[in-house]
């Protein structure tokens, strides 16, 4: 990580979703599959009341408490603390995160809103991975609800995973911590994740949808990544 210098019913649901970010899906956590190191499997990283944040058992995870944040218009760029960011102000429209694999870097502020809905954002440095390695990452994301993936220019490591308030960077697509992180953070509705606010769940808006916002976000032509420093404070 490095600091960033950086028709009617459907319509009604959309209005509700954009104002309150409510949803039509439950999104209970599901193990990502695969096995970990030391005899553990991804099943060991499913959040529970007795283990609300299994990332505490994953080496190298950054955890920062972020409360729910304000929206910014599409013309503004946020000065995030971390690259890629893991919380803070974001666009009013989320990036489609229904298992979307974006072939190009997307606007950060849209992706952060997806994190607020409980998604995991898999990012990678294109110059550091070959086609087979990128395909292996895609298999963890493609078609899996509350997941999205995109290249991200300038990463310190080849791969960086983000959920709300959490980040893990790895150098190898076969690193077992990738599946552990996804299992531990995707749609984690358990309270007790953050010492700063013991009643807060893993992400601010349990139940919020990842579905496309018609007319506001086109997953086939998403807002592009904007390099350079932002000007709007993160919080």
Secondary structure as GFF3:
##gff-version 3
##sequence-region A 1 235
A	DSSP	alpha_helix	8	20	.	.	.	ID=ss1
A	DSSP	three_ten_helix	42	45	.	.	.	ID=ss2
A	DSSP	three_ten_helix	54	57	.	.	.	ID=ss3
A	DSSP	beta_strand	62	63	.	.	.	ID=ss4
A	DSSP	beta_strand	71	72	.	.	.	ID=ss5
A	DSSP	beta_strand	78	79	.	.	.	ID=ss6
A	DSSP	beta_strand	90	91	.	.	.	ID=ss7
A	DSSP	beta_strand	98	101	.	.	.	ID=ss8
A	DSSP	alpha_helix	108	116	.	.	.	ID=ss9
A	DSSP	beta_strand	120	124	.	.	.	ID=ss10
A	DSSP	three_ten_helix	126	128	.	.	.	ID=ss11
A	DSSP	alpha_helix	131	139	.	.	.	ID=ss12
A	DSSP	beta_strand	147	151	.	.	.	ID=ss13
A	DSSP	beta_strand	159	163	.	.	.	ID=ss14
A	DSSP	beta_strand	166	170	.	.	.	ID=ss15
A	DSSP	alpha_helix	177	185	.	.	.	ID=ss16
A	DSSP	beta_strand	232	233	.	.	.	ID=ss17
###
